[in-house]
Amino acid sequence: MIAPAFAFDEQNRAEGLAARAQEIASTPNHPSAGSLPLYQESARAAFETAAAHTAQPDEGWRS
C-alpha cells in the first residue's frame, strides 16, 4: 500500500513549508515576504493531502 508512505511524505513537506512560512513571517523585510501567501497555501494543501491519505480507524471501533 503506497498511501501511508505518501501521507508521511506529504506531512513532512507540509511541516517544512509551514516552518518556512513562519520564518518568512517573523523576519522583517524577508526577501521572500511576497511569496508568504503561497507558502501558507502550499502548507495547508499538503496538510490536507496528508490527512486524506492517512489510514483512519475503523468506524466500528469504540472504547
C-alpha positions, 0 to 999 in steps of 0.5 A: 500500500503506497498511501501511508508512505505518501501521507508521511511524505506529504506531512513532512513537506507540509511541516517544512513549508509551514516552518518556512512560512513562519520564518518568512513571517517573523523576519522583517523585510524577508526577501521572500515576504511576497511569496508568504501567501503561497507558502501558507497555501502550499502548507495547508494543501499538503496538510490536507493531502496528508490527512486524506491519505492517512489510514483512519480507524475503523468506524466500528471501533469504540472504547 
